[in-house]
């Protein structure tokens, strides 16, 4: 099965879409003004040590101080990577101390970046661990003989003076020695420049920035199934060609410059997919649909049959809808980059075999997802609970913001409710102040409600407080906003 990668680059942002079987499976967006920080290495300054939380806040030059937990300080681990006898953080760090740290998780919401002092620099086939002599192998390489062969091959390529360790990635399985050697030299050279910069710059300073999204695509996303990588920017196509020639030679032949008249994302229907990925309702081909609700704590996905009634009986209809939904859910998780706790509410099924089949179909559909995840069995309430590692903001958080009218609640108070709030507020103000007149500034719909259905109540209040009450439309006010002016 073939996979195509589309790269849309403009001065303000880079967008990447992964197309598999004619449908968009993943979307990645990196904006020039807010590039992701994960992987960046900084010379930071300790601004506050919190012994009670065994944590510290580190200034790395961002708006919010970053967070470092004692478990993420490399000195508190043994050489095999396991936790050693943990030294209290107040004995390891002090205020004002300079520290080389790496961002392991981007700032999300109100939380600052998460840091670690264990540095890792990713290459195409290897990950370099300059503080650790251990050589590890990706768990995706399951054959034990192949694991030992790869480990032996990398050990032979290392120079005698090498004091760091490596993790062998899946891309290294069939890689020739020359490519592995090139990766090792690149990673060692990168670390050398980082250490030299750390000695000559004051904290806080950025020592190393991870590759751009377009470069990471060539390094991490391309696999044997990838047919083409299309780039719609001539300038960046040339840059990616140069990068690929020296770093990922096998990718060069598949790299193409798109020169068509129609925008690249329009040609493949990606813009429509983005709109759908921001919608609460996701239609299924059968006529059923998903309802996706994303909250601060978790994401819930509800499956509904909708207009789908094509089956031998109702149980058959439910089963077929749930099977289709399993594939759609796996795709939506990748497309929207949903992370954290996810609750899946499939349509209730009585048949135990149907439940097992739906769960198996879900796990099968999730195999293409590179993000770490875990899926539970059906609960007593008929729900499937799962977790998916949150490594960056979801698509909705990148592209959207809370509605100014409802402040993210998803609903607004009715015009009548606002009218009654205003009447109570006017009465409250009348008991404290003695103005000549009360003037109500509100939206058109609220003023219309006062002039029509609530005119009697407004007149009664005016008579009760013995003051005139006037109305004024503010066209810029949303329905819930109003002001009461004391004249």
TORKOL-4160 file (C-alpha; in steps of 0.2 Angstrom, whole numbers, padded with zeros to 4 digits, m for minus):
487
<pt num="1" X="0000" Y="0000" Z="0000"/>
<pt num="2" X="0007" Y="0017" Z="m0005"/>
<pt num="3" X="0008" Y="0033" Z="0005"/>
<pt num="4" X="0010" Y="0050" Z="m0001"/>
<pt num="5" X="0017" Y="0065" Z="0009"/>
<pt num="6" X="0012" Y="0083" Z="0004"/>
<pt num="7" X="0022" Y="0098" Z="0011"/>
<pt num="8" X="0014" Y="0115" Z="0009"/>
<pt num="9" X="0026" Y="0129" Z="0014"/>
<pt num="10" X="0023" Y="0148" Z="0016"/>
<pt num="11" X="0033" Y="0161" Z="0025"/>
<pt num="12" X="0021" Y="0160" Z="0040"/>
<pt num="13" X="0019" Y="0141" Z="0042"/>
<pt num="14" X="0023" Y="0124" Z="0036"/>
<pt num="15" X="0009" Y="0111" Z="0034"/>
<pt num="16" X="0012" Y="0092" Z="0031"/>
<pt num="17" X="m0002" Y="0080" Z="0026"/>
<pt num="18" X="0001" Y="0061" Z="0025"/>
<pt num="19" X="m0011" Y="0053" Z="0012"/>
<pt num="20" X="m0014" Y="0034" Z="0014"/>
<pt num="21" X="m0027" Y="0025" Z="0003"/>
<pt num="22" X="m0033" Y="0042" Z="m0004"/>
<pt num="23" X="m0038" Y="0049" Z="0013"/>
<pt num="24" X="m0028" Y="0061" Z="0025"/>
<pt num="25" X="m0022" Y="0051" Z="0040"/>
<pt num="26" X="m0011" Y="0064" Z="0048"/>
<pt num="27" X="m0009" Y="0083" Z="0049"/>
<pt num="28" X="0006" Y="0092" Z="0056"/>
<pt num="29" X="0007" Y="0111" Z="0057"/>
<pt num="30" X="0022" Y="0121" Z="0062"/>
<pt num="31" X="0021" Y="0140" Z="0062"/>
<pt num="32" X="0036" Y="0151" Z="0060"/>
<pt num="33" X="0031" Y="0162" Z="0076"/>
<pt num="34" X="0028" Y="0147" Z="0087"/>
<pt num="35" X="0039" Y="0132" Z="0082"/>
<pt num="36" X="0038" Y="0117" Z="0093"/>
<pt num="37" X="0051" Y="0116" Z="0107"/>
<pt num="38" X="0052" Y="0098" Z="0110"/>
<pt num="39" X="0070" Y="0092" Z="0106"/>
<pt num="40" X="0078" Y="0109" Z="0109"/>
<pt num="41" X="0093" Y="0110" Z="0120"/>
<pt num="42" X="0095" Y="0126" Z="0131"/>
<pt num="43" X="0108" Y="0132" Z="0144"/>
<pt num="44" X="0095" Y="0137" Z="0157"/>
<pt num="45" X="0096" Y="0145" Z="0174"/>
<pt num="46" X="0088" Y="0139" Z="0190"/>
<pt num="47" X="0076" Y="0152" Z="0196"/>
<pt num="48" X="0067" Y="0142" Z="0210"/>
<pt num="49" X="0070" Y="0125" Z="0219"/>
<pt num="50" X="0054" Y="0117" Z="0226"/>
<pt num="51" X="0059" Y="0104" Z="0239"/>
<pt num="52" X="0041" Y="0100" Z="0243"/>
<pt num="53" X="0038" Y="0095" Z="0225"/>
<pt num="54" X="0055" Y="0089" Z="0222"/>
<pt num="55" X="0055" Y="0100" Z="0207"/>
<pt num="56" X="0063" Y="0116" Z="0200"/>
<pt num="57" X="0058" Y="0130" Z="0188"/>
<pt num="58" X="0071" Y="0134" Z="0175"/>
<pt num="59" X="0072" Y="0150" Z="0165"/>
<pt num="60" X="0076" Y="0145" Z="0147"/>
<pt num="61" X="0071" Y="0162" Z="0139"/>
<pt num="62" X="0053" Y="0158" Z="0137"/>
<pt num="63" X="0038" Y="0168" Z="0143"/>
<pt num="64" X="0035" Y="0155" Z="0156"/>
<pt num="65" X="0048" Y="0146" Z="0167"/>
<pt num="66" X="0050" Y="0127" Z="0162"/>
<pt num="67" X="0048" Y="0113" Z="0174"/>
<pt num="68" X="0061" Y="0100" Z="0179"/>
<pt num="69" X="0057" Y="0086" Z="0191"/>
<pt num="70" X="0070" Y="0077" Z="0201"/>
<pt num="71" X="0067" Y="0060" Z="0192"/>
<pt num="72" X="0072" Y="0069" Z="0175"/>
<pt num="73" X="0089" Y="0074" Z="0182"/>
<pt num="74" X="0102" Y="0062" Z="0175"/>
<pt num="75" X="0113" Y="0063" Z="0190"/>
<pt num="76" X="0100" Y="0054" Z="0200"/>
<pt num="77" X="0100" Y="0038" Z="0189"/>
<pt num="78" X="0112" Y="0024" Z="0188"/>
<pt num="79" X="0122" Y="0020" Z="0172"/>
<pt num="80" X="0109" Y="0007" Z="0166"/>
<pt num="81" X="0095" Y="0020" Z="0166"/>
<pt num="82" X="0086" Y="0014" Z="0181"/>
<pt num="83" X="0082" Y="0025" Z="0196"/>
<pt num="84" X="0096" Y="0025" Z="0208"/>
<pt num="85" X="0095" Y="0030" Z="0226"/>
<pt num="86" X="0087" Y="0047" Z="0223"/>
<pt num="87" X="0096" Y="0062" Z="0229"/>
<pt num="88" X="0085" Y="0076" Z="0235"/>
<pt num="89" X="0083" Y="0090" Z="0222"/>
<pt num="90" X="0089" Y="0103" Z="0234"/>
<pt num="91" X="0106" Y="0095" Z="0235"/>
<pt num="92" X="0108" Y="0094" Z="0216"/>
<pt num="93" X="0102" Y="0112" Z="0211"/>
<pt num="94" X="0103" Y="0129" Z="0218"/>
<pt num="95" X="0095" Y="0146" Z="0213"/>
<pt num="96" X="0105" Y="0154" Z="0199"/>
<pt num="97" X="0114" Y="0138" Z="0194"/>
<pt num="98" X="0117" Y="0136" Z="0175"/>
<pt num="99" X="0111" Y="0120" Z="0168"/>
<pt num="100" X="0111" Y="0111" Z="0151"/>
<pt num="101" X="0093" Y="0105" Z="0148"/>
<pt num="102" X="0082" Y="0098" Z="0134"/>
<pt num="103" X="0064" Y="0101" Z="0131"/>
<pt num="104" X="0054" Y="0084" Z="0132"/>
<pt num="105" X="0037" Y="0091" Z="0131"/>
<pt num="106" X="0031" Y="0107" Z="0123"/>
<pt num="107" X="0021" Y="0120" Z="0134"/>
<pt num="108" X="0003" Y="0115" Z="0134"/>
<pt num="109" X="m0011" Y="0127" Z="0140"/>
<pt num="110" X="m0005" Y="0136" Z="0156"/>
<pt num="111" X="0009" Y="0123" Z="0159"/>
<pt num="112" X="0027" Y="0127" Z="0155"/>
<pt num="113" X="0039" Y="0116" Z="0145"/>
<pt num="114" X="0044" Y="0100" Z="0153"/>
<pt num="115" X="0063" Y="0097" Z="0154"/>
<pt num="116" X="0076" Y="0084" Z="0157"/>
<pt num="117" X="0095" Y="0085" Z="0159"/>
<pt num="118" X="0097" Y="0068" Z="0150"/>
<pt num="119" X="0101" Y="0075" Z="0133"/>
<pt num="120" X="0097" Y="0065" Z="0117"/>
<pt num="121" X="0100" Y="0070" Z="0099"/>
<pt num="122" X="0090" Y="0061" Z="0086"/>
<pt num="123" X="0097" Y="0056" Z="0069"/>
<pt num="124" X="0089" Y="0046" Z="0055"/>
<pt num="125" X="0095" Y="0029" Z="0061"/>
<pt num="126" X="0102" Y="0032" Z="0078"/>
<pt num="127" X="0098" Y="0043" Z="0094"/>
<pt num="128" X="0114" Y="0049" Z="0103"/>
<pt num="129" X="0114" Y="0049" Z="0122"/>
<pt num="130" X="0131" Y="0059" Z="0126"/>
<pt num="131" X="0129" Y="0055" Z="0145"/>
<pt num="132" X="0126" Y="0036" Z="0144"/>
<pt num="133" X="0137" Y="0022" Z="0137"/>
<pt num="134" X="0122" Y="0011" Z="0135"/>
<pt num="135" X="0117" Y="0005" Z="0117"/>
<pt num="136" X="0099" Y="0001" Z="0116"/>
<pt num="137" X="0088" Y="m0005" Z="0102"/>
<pt num="138" X="0070" Y="0000" Z="0097"/>
<pt num="139" X="0057" Y="m0012" Z="0103"/>
<pt num="140" X="0050" Y="m0012" Z="0086"/>
<pt num="141" X="0065" Y="m0023" Z="0081"/>
<pt num="142" X="0058" Y="m0039" Z="0088"/>
<pt num="143" X="0070" Y="m0052" Z="0081"/>
<pt num="144" X="0083" Y="m0056" Z="0094"/>
<pt num="145" X="0097" Y="m0061" Z="0082"/>
<pt num="146" X="0094" Y="m0046" Z="0072"/>
<pt num="147" X="0095" Y="m0035" Z="0088"/>
<pt num="148" X="0112" Y="m0043" Z="0093"/>
<pt num="149" X="0118" Y="m0040" Z="0075"/>
<pt num="150" X="0114" Y="m0022" Z="0075"/>
<pt num="151" X="0121" Y="m0019" Z="0092"/>
<pt num="152" X="0137" Y="m0027" Z="0087"/>
<pt num="153" X="0138" Y="m0017" Z="0070"/>
<pt num="154" X="0136" Y="0000" Z="0079"/>
<pt num="155" X="0149" Y="m0005" Z="0093"/>
<pt num="156" X="0162" Y="m0008" Z="0079"/>
<pt num="157" X="0159" Y="0008" Z="0071"/>
<pt num="158" X="0161" Y="0019" Z="0086"/>
<pt num="159" X="0178" Y="0027" Z="0089"/>
<pt num="160" X="0188" Y="0021" Z="0104"/>
<pt num="161" X="0187" Y="0038" Z="0113"/>
<pt num="162" X="0167" Y="0038" Z="0112"/>
<pt num="163" X="0160" Y="0040" Z="0129"/>
<pt num="164" X="0142" Y="0042" Z="0124"/>
<pt num="165" X="0128" Y="0029" Z="0120"/>
<pt num="166" X="0116" Y="0026" Z="0106"/>
<pt num="167" X="0098" Y="0020" Z="0103"/>
<pt num="168" X="0096" Y="0011" Z="0087"/>
<pt num="169" X="0080" Y="0016" Z="0077"/>
<pt num="170" X="0070" Y="0005" Z="0066"/>
<pt num="171" X="0077" Y="0014" Z="0051"/>
<pt num="172" X="0094" Y="0006" Z="0054"/>
<pt num="173" X="0088" Y="m0012" Z="0051"/>
<pt num="174" X="0094" Y="m0013" Z="0033"/>
<pt num="175" X="0106" Y="0002" Z="0033"/>
<pt num="176" X="0124" Y="0000" Z="0026"/>
<pt num="177" X="0139" Y="0003" Z="0037"/>
<pt num="178" X="0142" Y="0019" Z="0028"/>
<pt num="179" X="0125" Y="0027" Z="0032"/>
<pt num="180" X="0127" Y="0022" Z="0050"/>
<pt num="181" X="0145" Y="0029" Z="0051"/>
<pt num="182" X="0138" Y="0046" Z="0043"/>
<pt num="183" X="0124" Y="0046" Z="0057"/>
<pt num="184" X="0137" Y="0044" Z="0071"/>
<pt num="185" X="0148" Y="0057" Z="0064"/>
<pt num="186" X="0134" Y="0070" Z="0062"/>
<pt num="187" X="0128" Y="0067" Z="0080"/>
<pt num="188" X="0145" Y="0068" Z="0088"/>
<pt num="189" X="0149" Y="0084" Z="0078"/>
<pt num="190" X="0132" Y="0091" Z="0084"/>
<pt num="191" X="0135" Y="0087" Z="0102"/>
<pt num="192" X="0153" Y="0095" Z="0101"/>
<pt num="193" X="0146" Y="0111" Z="0094"/>
<pt num="194" X="0133" Y="0111" Z="0108"/>
<pt num="195" X="0146" Y="0109" Z="0122"/>
<pt num="196" X="0157" Y="0123" Z="0115"/>
<pt num="197" X="0142" Y="0135" Z="0114"/>
<pt num="198" X="0137" Y="0131" Z="0132"/>
<pt num="199" X="0155" Y="0136" Z="0138"/>
<pt num="200" X="0154" Y="0153" Z="0129"/>
<pt num="201" X="0136" Y="0159" Z="0131"/>
<pt num="202" X="0127" Y="0165" Z="0146"/>
<pt num="203" X="0111" Y="0157" Z="0152"/>
<pt num="204" X="0098" Y="0157" Z="0146"/>
<pt num="205" X="0103" Y="0153" Z="0129"/>
<pt num="206" X="0097" Y="0141" Z="0115"/>
<pt num="207" X="0111" Y="0129" Z="0111"/>
<pt num="208" X="0102" Y="0118" Z="0098"/>
<pt num="209" X="0086" Y="0118" Z="0089"/>
<pt num="210" X="0078" Y="0103" Z="0082"/>
<pt num="211" X="0075" Y="0101" Z="0063"/>
<pt num="212" X="0061" Y="0110" Z="0055"/>
<pt num="213" X="0045" Y="0101" Z="0052"/>
<pt num="214" X="0049" Y="0098" Z="0033"/>
<pt num="215" X="0067" Y="0091" Z="0038"/>
<pt num="216" X="0059" Y="0080" Z="0051"/>
<pt num="217" X="0047" Y="0073" Z="0038"/>
<pt num="218" X="0062" Y="0067" Z="0028"/>
<pt num="219" X="0070" Y="0060" Z="0043"/>
<pt num="220" X="0056" Y="0052" Z="0053"/>
<pt num="221" X="0040" Y="0050" Z="0042"/>
<pt num="222" X="0047" Y="0042" Z="0026"/>
<pt num="223" X="0046" Y="0023" Z="0025"/>
<pt num="224" X="0046" Y="0009" Z="0012"/>
<pt num="225" X="0027" Y="0013" Z="0008"/>
<pt num="226" X="0031" Y="0031" Z="0004"/>
<pt num="227" X="0029" Y="0034" Z="m0015"/>
<pt num="228" X="0031" Y="0053" Z="m0016"/>
<pt num="229" X="0035" Y="0068" Z="m0006"/>
<pt num="230" X="0028" Y="0083" Z="m0014"/>
<pt num="231" X="0034" Y="0101" Z="m0010"/>
<pt num="232" X="0025" Y="0116" Z="m0017"/>
<pt num="233" X="0039" Y="0129" Z="m0013"/>
<pt num="234" X="0054" Y="0130" Z="m0025"/>
<pt num="235" X="0066" Y="0137" Z="m0013"/>
<pt num="236" X="0062" Y="0125" Z="0001"/>
<pt num="237" X="0062" Y="0110" Z="m0012"/>
<pt num="238" X="0080" Y="0115" Z="m0016"/>
<pt num="239" X="0084" Y="0116" Z="0003"/>
<pt num="240" X="0076" Y="0099" Z="0006"/>
<pt num="241" X="0086" Y="0091" Z="m0009"/>
<pt num="242" X="0102" Y="0097" Z="m0001"/>
<pt num="243" X="0097" Y="0091" Z="0016"/>
<pt num="244" X="0092" Y="0074" Z="0009"/>
<pt num="245" X="0107" Y="0072" Z="m0002"/>
<pt num="246" X="0119" Y="0073" Z="0013"/>
<pt num="247" X="0108" Y="0066" Z="0026"/>
<pt num="248" X="0094" Y="0055" Z="0019"/>
<pt num="249" X="0100" Y="0050" Z="0001"/>
<pt num="250" X="0087" Y="0036" Z="m0001"/>
<pt num="251" X="0074" Y="0049" Z="0000"/>
<pt num="252" X="0080" Y="0060" Z="m0014"/>
<pt num="253" X="0072" Y="0051" Z="m0029"/>
<pt num="254" X="0055" Y="0052" Z="m0021"/>
<pt num="255" X="0056" Y="0071" Z="m0017"/>
<pt num="256" X="0046" Y="0081" Z="m0030"/>
<pt num="257" X="0043" Y="0099" Z="m0033"/>
<pt num="258" X="0024" Y="0102" Z="m0036"/>
<pt num="259" X="0021" Y="0115" Z="m0050"/>
<pt num="260" X="0002" Y="0113" Z="m0053"/>
<pt num="261" X="m0009" Y="0128" Z="m0055"/>
<pt num="262" X="m0021" Y="0122" Z="m0041"/>
<pt num="263" X="m0015" Y="0123" Z="m0023"/>
<pt num="264" X="m0007" Y="0106" Z="m0018"/>
<pt num="265" X="m0019" Y="0104" Z="m0003"/>
<pt num="266" X="m0034" Y="0109" Z="m0013"/>
<pt num="267" X="m0029" Y="0095" Z="m0026"/>
<pt num="268" X="m0029" Y="0082" Z="m0013"/>
<pt num="269" X="m0044" Y="0088" Z="m0003"/>
<pt num="270" X="m0034" Y="0092" Z="0012"/>
<pt num="271" X="m0042" Y="0109" Z="0016"/>
<pt num="272" X="m0059" Y="0100" Z="0017"/>
<pt num="273" X="m0052" Y="0087" Z="0029"/>
<pt num="274" X="m0045" Y="0101" Z="0040"/>
<pt num="275" X="m0062" Y="0108" Z="0041"/>
<pt num="276" X="m0070" Y="0091" Z="0046"/>
<pt num="277" X="m0056" Y="0088" Z="0059"/>
<pt num="278" X="m0062" Y="0104" Z="0068"/>
<pt num="279" X="m0080" Y="0099" Z="0067"/>
<pt num="280" X="m0088" Y="0091" Z="0082"/>
<pt num="281" X="m0098" Y="0079" Z="0071"/>
<pt num="282" X="m0089" Y="0067" Z="0059"/>
<pt num="283" X="m0100" Y="0058" Z="0047"/>
<pt num="284" X="m0098" Y="0039" Z="0043"/>
<pt num="285" X="m0100" Y="0032" Z="0025"/>
<pt num="286" X="m0114" Y="0021" Z="0031"/>
<pt num="287" X="m0125" Y="0036" Z="0038"/>
<pt num="288" X="m0119" Y="0034" Z="0056"/>
<pt num="289" X="m0108" Y="0048" Z="0064"/>
<pt num="290" X="m0096" Y="0052" Z="0078"/>
<pt num="291" X="m0097" Y="0066" Z="0090"/>
<pt num="292" X="m0080" Y="0071" Z="0097"/>
<pt num="293" X="m0079" Y="0082" Z="0112"/>
<pt num="294" X="m0062" Y="0088" Z="0118"/>
<pt num="295" X="m0061" Y="0095" Z="0136"/>
<pt num="296" X="m0046" Y="0099" Z="0147"/>
<pt num="297" X="m0046" Y="0083" Z="0156"/>
<pt num="298" X="m0051" Y="0070" Z="0142"/>
<pt num="299" X="m0059" Y="0068" Z="0125"/>
<pt num="300" X="m0075" Y="0058" Z="0123"/>
<pt num="301" X="m0080" Y="0050" Z="0106"/>
<pt num="302" X="m0098" Y="0045" Z="0105"/>
<pt num="303" X="m0104" Y="0033" Z="0091"/>
<pt num="304" X="m0122" Y="0035" Z="0083"/>
<pt num="305" X="m0131" Y="0025" Z="0070"/>
<pt num="306" X="m0139" Y="0040" Z="0062"/>
<pt num="307" X="m0149" Y="0035" Z="0047"/>
<pt num="308" X="m0140" Y="0019" Z="0045"/>
<pt num="309" X="m0153" Y="0005" Z="0045"/>
<pt num="310" X="m0145" Y="m0007" Z="0032"/>
<pt num="311" X="m0144" Y="m0024" Z="0040"/>
<pt num="312" X="m0153" Y="m0040" Z="0043"/>
<pt num="313" X="m0158" Y="m0034" Z="0060"/>
<pt num="314" X="m0154" Y="m0020" Z="0073"/>
<pt num="315" X="m0140" Y="m0030" Z="0081"/>
<pt num="316" X="m0132" Y="m0031" Z="0064"/>
<pt num="317" X="m0134" Y="m0013" Z="0060"/>
<pt num="318" X="m0126" Y="m0008" Z="0077"/>
<pt num="319" X="m0111" Y="m0021" Z="0074"/>
<pt num="320" X="m0108" Y="m0014" Z="0057"/>
<pt num="321" X="m0108" Y="0004" Z="0063"/>
<pt num="322" X="m0096" Y="0001" Z="0077"/>
<pt num="323" X="m0084" Y="m0008" Z="0065"/>
<pt num="324" X="m0084" Y="0007" Z="0053"/>
<pt num="325" X="m0082" Y="0019" Z="0068"/>
<pt num="326" X="m0067" Y="0009" Z="0075"/>
<pt num="327" X="m0057" Y="0014" Z="0059"/>
<pt num="328" X="m0064" Y="0032" Z="0059"/>
<pt num="329" X="m0059" Y="0034" Z="0077"/>
<pt num="330" X="m0041" Y="0028" Z="0074"/>
<pt num="331" X="m0040" Y="0040" Z="0060"/>
<pt num="332" X="m0048" Y="0055" Z="0069"/>
<pt num="333" X="m0035" Y="0052" Z="0084"/>
<pt num="334" X="m0021" Y="0054" Z="0072"/>
<pt num="335" X="m0029" Y="0068" Z="0061"/>
<pt num="336" X="m0033" Y="0079" Z="0076"/>
<pt num="337" X="m0018" Y="0073" Z="0087"/>
<pt num="338" X="m0029" Y="0070" Z="0102"/>
<pt num="339" X="m0020" Y="0064" Z="0117"/>
<pt num="340" X="m0022" Y="0060" Z="0136"/>
<pt num="341" X="m0037" Y="0050" Z="0142"/>
<pt num="342" X="m0049" Y="0046" Z="0128"/>
<pt num="343" X="m0066" Y="0038" Z="0131"/>
<pt num="344" X="m0075" Y="0029" Z="0117"/>
<pt num="345" X="m0093" Y="0026" Z="0118"/>
<pt num="346" X="m0098" Y="0013" Z="0105"/>
<pt num="347" X="m0116" Y="0009" Z="0103"/>
<pt num="348" X="m0121" Y="m0004" Z="0116"/>
<pt num="349" X="m0119" Y="m0022" Z="0110"/>
<pt num="350" X="m0126" Y="m0038" Z="0119"/>
<pt num="351" X="m0116" Y="m0050" Z="0109"/>
<pt num="352" X="m0099" Y="m0054" Z="0116"/>
<pt num="353" X="m0091" Y="m0059" Z="0100"/>
<pt num="354" X="m0097" Y="m0043" Z="0092"/>
<pt num="355" X="m0088" Y="m0033" Z="0106"/>
<pt num="356" X="m0072" Y="m0043" Z="0104"/>
<pt num="357" X="m0072" Y="m0040" Z="0085"/>
<pt num="358" X="m0075" Y="m0022" Z="0087"/>
<pt num="359" X="m0060" Y="m0021" Z="0099"/>
<pt num="360" X="m0049" Y="m0031" Z="0088"/>
<pt num="361" X="m0054" Y="m0019" Z="0073"/>
<pt num="362" X="m0049" Y="m0004" Z="0084"/>
<pt num="363" X="m0032" Y="m0011" Z="0089"/>
<pt num="364" X="m0029" Y="m0016" Z="0071"/>
<pt num="365" X="m0033" Y="0002" Z="0065"/>
<pt num="366" X="m0022" Y="0009" Z="0078"/>
<pt num="367" X="m0006" Y="m0001" Z="0072"/>
<pt num="368" X="m0002" Y="0013" Z="0060"/>
<pt num="369" X="m0002" Y="0026" Z="0074"/>
<pt num="370" X="0017" Y="0030" Z="0079"/>
<pt num="371" X="0011" Y="0038" Z="0095"/>
<pt num="372" X="0012" Y="0027" Z="0111"/>
<pt num="373" X="m0005" Y="0022" Z="0116"/>
<pt num="374" X="m0015" Y="0009" Z="0127"/>
<pt num="375" X="m0032" Y="0002" Z="0125"/>
<pt num="376" X="m0043" Y="m0006" Z="0138"/>
<pt num="377" X="m0057" Y="m0019" Z="0136"/>
<pt num="378" X="m0075" Y="m0014" Z="0136"/>
<pt num="379" X="m0080" Y="m0008" Z="0154"/>
<pt num="380" X="m0096" Y="m0013" Z="0163"/>
<pt num="381" X="m0104" Y="0002" Z="0156"/>
<pt num="382" X="m0100" Y="m0002" Z="0139"/>
<pt num="383" X="m0086" Y="0010" Z="0137"/>
<pt num="384" X="m0068" Y="0008" Z="0130"/>
<pt num="385" X="m0055" Y="0018" Z="0139"/>
<pt num="386" X="m0038" Y="0022" Z="0131"/>
<pt num="387" X="m0024" Y="0034" Z="0132"/>
<pt num="388" X="m0013" Y="0041" Z="0119"/>
<pt num="389" X="0003" Y="0050" Z="0123"/>
<pt num="390" X="0001" Y="0069" Z="0122"/>
<pt num="391" X="0017" Y="0076" Z="0114"/>
<pt num="392" X="0010" Y="0092" Z="0106"/>
<pt num="393" X="m0005" Y="0103" Z="0105"/>
<pt num="394" X="m0020" Y="0096" Z="0096"/>
<pt num="395" X="m0025" Y="0102" Z="0079"/>
<pt num="396" X="m0040" Y="0112" Z="0087"/>
<pt num="397" X="m0029" Y="0120" Z="0100"/>
<pt num="398" X="m0017" Y="0126" Z="0086"/>
<pt num="399" X="m0030" Y="0132" Z="0074"/>
<pt num="400" X="m0044" Y="0138" Z="0085"/>
<pt num="401" X="m0047" Y="0149" Z="0101"/>
<pt num="402" X="m0062" Y="0149" Z="0113"/>
<pt num="403" X="m0078" Y="0158" Z="0106"/>
<pt num="404" X="m0079" Y="0176" Z="0112"/>
<pt num="405" X="m0097" Y="0175" Z="0113"/>
<pt num="406" X="m0098" Y="0159" Z="0124"/>
<pt num="407" X="m0080" Y="0159" Z="0131"/>
<pt num="408" X="m0079" Y="0141" Z="0126"/>
<pt num="409" X="m0094" Y="0134" Z="0135"/>
<pt num="410" X="m0102" Y="0130" Z="0118"/>
<pt num="411" X="m0119" Y="0139" Z="0123"/>
<pt num="412" X="m0125" Y="0156" Z="0127"/>
<pt num="413" X="m0138" Y="0162" Z="0139"/>
<pt num="414" X="m0155" Y="0166" Z="0131"/>
<pt num="415" X="m0160" Y="0184" Z="0127"/>
<pt num="416" X="m0174" Y="0183" Z="0141"/>
<pt num="417" X="m0161" Y="0176" Z="0154"/>
<pt num="418" X="m0150" Y="0192" Z="0150"/>
<pt num="419" X="m0165" Y="0203" Z="0152"/>
<pt num="420" X="m0169" Y="0196" Z="0169"/>
<pt num="421" X="m0151" Y="0198" Z="0174"/>
<pt num="422" X="m0152" Y="0217" Z="0169"/>
<pt num="423" X="m0168" Y="0220" Z="0178"/>
<pt num="424" X="m0160" Y="0212" Z="0194"/>
<pt num="425" X="m0144" Y="0223" Z="0192"/>
<pt num="426" X="m0154" Y="0239" Z="0189"/>
<pt num="427" X="m0164" Y="0236" Z="0205"/>
<pt num="428" X="m0148" Y="0232" Z="0214"/>
<pt num="429" X="m0140" Y="0249" Z="0208"/>
<pt num="430" X="m0156" Y="0259" Z="0212"/>
<pt num="431" X="m0154" Y="0253" Z="0231"/>
<pt num="432" X="m0136" Y="0260" Z="0232"/>
<pt num="433" X="m0136" Y="0275" Z="0220"/>
<pt num="434" X="m0148" Y="0289" Z="0216"/>
<pt num="435" X="m0145" Y="0294" Z="0197"/>
<pt num="436" X="m0156" Y="0304" Z="0186"/>
<pt num="437" X="m0158" Y="0290" Z="0174"/>
<pt num="438" X="m0153" Y="0272" Z="0170"/>
<pt num="439" X="m0147" Y="0268" Z="0153"/>
<pt num="440" X="m0145" Y="0250" Z="0147"/>
<pt num="441" X="m0132" Y="0246" Z="0134"/>
<pt num="442" X="m0135" Y="0229" Z="0126"/>
<pt num="443" X="m0135" Y="0219" Z="0110"/>
<pt num="444" X="m0149" Y="0221" Z="0097"/>
<pt num="445" X="m0158" Y="0205" Z="0102"/>
<pt num="446" X="m0159" Y="0209" Z="0120"/>
<pt num="447" X="m0165" Y="0227" Z="0117"/>
<pt num="448" X="m0178" Y="0220" Z="0105"/>
<pt num="449" X="m0184" Y="0208" Z="0119"/>
<pt num="450" X="m0186" Y="0223" Z="0131"/>
<pt num="451" X="m0196" Y="0232" Z="0118"/>
<pt num="452" X="m0208" Y="0218" Z="0114"/>
<pt num="453" X="m0210" Y="0203" Z="0126"/>
<pt num="454" X="m0202" Y="0210" Z="0141"/>
<pt num="455" X="m0208" Y="0228" Z="0139"/>
<pt num="456" X="m0221" Y="0227" Z="0154"/>
<pt num="457" X="m0208" Y="0220" Z="0166"/>
<pt num="458" X="m0196" Y="0235" Z="0161"/>
<pt num="459" X="m0210" Y="0248" Z="0164"/>
<pt num="460" X="m0215" Y="0240" Z="0181"/>
<pt num="461" X="m0197" Y="0241" Z="0187"/>
<pt num="462" X="m0196" Y="0260" Z="0181"/>
<pt num="463" X="m0212" Y="0264" Z="0191"/>
<pt num="464" X="m0205" Y="0254" Z="0206"/>
<pt num="465" X="m0188" Y="0263" Z="0207"/>
<pt num="466" X="m0196" Y="0280" Z="0201"/>
<pt num="467" X="m0183" Y="0282" Z="0188"/>
<pt num="468" X="m0183" Y="0282" Z="0169"/>
<pt num="469" X="m0174" Y="0268" Z="0161"/>
<pt num="470" X="m0168" Y="0270" Z="0143"/>
<pt num="471" X="m0161" Y="0257" Z="0130"/>
<pt num="472" X="m0147" Y="0259" Z="0118"/>
<pt num="473" X="m0141" Y="0246" Z="0106"/>
<pt num="474" X="m0122" Y="0242" Z="0105"/>
<pt num="475" X="m0120" Y="0232" Z="0089"/>
<pt num="476" X="m0103" Y="0226" Z="0094"/>
<pt num="477" X="m0109" Y="0217" Z="0110"/>
<pt num="478" X="m0112" Y="0199" Z="0110"/>
<pt num="479" X="m0128" Y="0192" Z="0117"/>
<pt num="480" X="m0122" Y="0190" Z="0135"/>
<pt num="481" X="m0113" Y="0207" Z="0136"/>
<pt num="482" X="m0122" Y="0222" Z="0143"/>
<pt num="483" X="m0118" Y="0238" Z="0153"/>
<pt num="484" X="m0129" Y="0249" Z="0164"/>
<pt num="485" X="m0125" Y="0267" Z="0164"/>
<pt num="486" X="m0130" Y="0279" Z="0178"/>
<pt num="487" X="m0134" Y="0296" Z="0171"/>
